Amino acid sequence: MDVRIGNGYDVHALADGLPMFLGGVAIPSERGFVAHSDGDVAIHALCDGLLGALALGDIGKHFPDSDPRYKGIDSKRLLEQVMALVREQGWAVGNVDLIIALQAPKLAPHIPAMRQTLASILGVEADQVSVKATTTERLGFVGREEGCEVWATVLIKK
């Protein structure tokens, strides 16, 4: 069996009055992500990890923020398109591991829904999708509540 590993990373700034989506789930918050799409930084990092495993570039290459078709798009649709590329090349997801760094709000209550939502799109079981949330102990831009960053590691198999 052939396997490949991909890593993804993404950052989005926070601003008042915007919606917050993470892992395909709406998170109740007074602040959300500044972005051309819906700003789901977790899905964006995951897409980059999958595209990296396939050596197909990054999310900006496939869904440029200069393209009006992607203005406000639900990032789950982007992940579906990336998964179509994965499947077209004969690959399947083995597992996914995401780390979300966000000072507030607390994400623990939303992690099961994120895992299930992502698993459904990836075509895997929820136990193949790990989502971990952390703060940065008030250090850096995440700690100052200026933004969120997400790291993704994916394993794909043929």
Secondary structure, DSSP 8 states (H G I E B T S, - for coil): --EEEEEEEEEEEEEET--EEETTEEE--SEEE--SS---HHHHHHHHHHHHHTT---HHHHS-TT-GGGTT--HHHHHHHHHHHHHHTT-EEEEEEEEEE-SSS--GGGHHHHHHHHHHHHTS-GGGEEEEEE--TT-HHHHTTSEEEEEEEEEEE-
